[in-house]
C-alpha cells in the first residue's frame, strides 16, 4: 500500500507527538485496492484515499479525524449489472486508555466518558481504518439504472400469473356445496322409495 504525507500506514502510539497532530495521506496502490475490493465483494475500487490527522486528546487519549474518498463498483442487487458510486465520508475514531473505559461500579462517583471509544492500541493501523470505514460507507442495495422498473414489472407479472392460476383453480367451497346438494337429492329419493315399500306391505 503506497502512501504520501508525513506518516506511514502503521503508527506506533508511543511514538506519536503529544503536543501536535500527526498528519497522514494514504493512497493505496493497485495491488492493495484489488485486495480490498476482493475482501469487500466489489467489482472495482478506484481513487481510494484516506487523509487526515491523529490528535492527542489529554490523559493518553487519541482522536483520528479524516476524510475517506473512493469510487466503488458493485453488482446491482436486481440485475447484477455494475453500479458505480462515489463515496466521500468524514470519519472519526477515538481511543482512550483502558482505565477511562472501565465501567464504574454502582454508587461510584467516577464519571465514565460517553464517547464511542476503543482502547488505545499499541499500533494504529490506518489500513484497517480504511477497510472498516469503507465497508460501512458502501451502499447496501446498489441499483442499476432501470433496475427498479424491471423489478416492479417482474413483480407485477408474477402477481398477474398468480391471480390467473387462482381463477382457474376450482373453488373448494363451491365443490362442497355441489356435493351437499347431491347428497340432499339422493336422501330425498331414498325416503320416497321407503314410503312406497311401506304402503305395499300394509295393503291386505
Secondary structure, 3 states (H helix, E strand, C coil): CCEECCCCCEEEHHHCCCCCCEEEEECCCHHHHHHHHHHHCCCEEEEEEEEEEEEECCCCCEEEEEEEEEEEEEECCCCCCEEEEEEEEEEEEEEECHHHHCCCCCCCCCCCCCCCCEECCCEEEHHHHHHHHHHHHCCCCCCCCCHHHHHHHHHHHHHHHHHHHHHHCCCHHHHHHHHHHHHHHHHHHHHHHHHHHHHHHHCC
